[in-house]
Amino acid sequence: MTFLRLELHNHTTESDASITCAELLDYMAENKVDGFALTDHNTISGHKKMAALLKDCPAPVQCIYGMEYTTYYGHILCLNLSEYVPWDSIDSGNPELIFRQIRGTGALAGIAHPFSFGYPFATGCRFEMHMTDYSAVDFIEIFNNPEPLHAVNLPALALWESLVLEGVSIAATSGMDLHNRAPFEGRYATFIQDMGIPVSEALTEAIRSGQTWVSKGPLLTARTLPGERRTVFEIQDGKKAGCPVDPGKQYLMTLRLPGGKLTESIVPGRPISISWDSLAAFAQGPEPCPVIPKLYEENLELESLLCVSPVLYLSVAAG
């Protein structure tokens, strides 16, 4: 299994950043990014410029065209956006309307940094729309790298986990929210499986099927064997500079279910098998049960979290 590393939240001088489209492209190519999103605030003016630049770019990097709706009630991140969708219909009491309009064009619509600091620091950054139907949302940005880890990203991760454990099918992503040449090392990126198709198409398929990894480099993968009622977990290297996999290190894996979590040690190169029966005590609600795998480096503190893997749906209570 091979993976694509994606940087899904980036800005240029077309909105409020200090780098041009050309400089953004060069920076992504220098860092060997497979695909990056162009998500300027409230404009798609950079799309044609970036498309022209890519024709002459020798590096195998692809652009995911998008935009970030910047409103007084929160930011909406659009990916694979082919046309500008007017946002005069935004209603903080009925945000599902604009999300569905965006998705109606074939684009992906997600919530950016939902717990970012708002007034008086940056009015509108915090997502304060009254969302009643999260099925209208494709993804939540659970890690916005420049934001404070505990004050902003932890509640975003907790929101996504709570929705998943309640039965909502929603993908997780991360973003650099790049406005300059900020370093990528030690920061979260979004990874998807390389399916040999254009990155934009692979991203749509991955987000709609929930197959995204948010990681600093190591990836925790799962291979489910329904006939044997077990799942095999393995650590793979996402090959991101600055956070390599240590082959001799013992990592920690957690499997979060609605009724609790299981914690196990795992070493690279030595897959471990988890019986579904061992998870039954933590299962609640309807089957199949959602299971959130996560990988930690040294302990179960947030600072040690390396990877949030795609949600598994397992019939753990079935005999």
Salt bridges, closest charged atoms under 4 A:
GLU7 OE2 - ARG5 NH2 3.09
GLU14 OE2 - LYS49 NZ 2.74
ASP16 OD1 - HIS41 NE2 3.30
ASP16 OD1 - HIS179 NE2 3.13
GLU30 OE1 - ARG181 NH2 2.88
ASP40 OD1 - HIS11 ND1 3.98
GLU68 OE1 - HIS9 NE2 2.94
GLU68 OE1 - HIS11 NE2 2.98
GLU68 OE1 - HIS41 ND1 3.52
GLU68 OE2 - HIS75 ND1 2.88
GLU68 OE2 - HIS113 NE2 3.38
ASP133 OD2 - ARG100 NH2 2.69
ASP138 OD1 - ARG103 NH2 3.46
GLU141 OE2 - HIS9 ND1 2.80
GLU161 OE1 - ARG256 NH1 2.52
GLU161 OE2 - LYS294 NZ 2.63
ASP177 OD1 - HIS9 NE2 3.02
ASP177 OD1 - HIS11 NE2 3.10
ASP177 OD1 - HIS179 ND1 3.80
GLU228 OE1 - ARG230 NE 2.48
ASP277 OD1 - ARG229 NH2 2.93
GLU298 OE2 - LYS249 NZ 3.97
GLU303 OE2 - HIS150 NE2 2.59
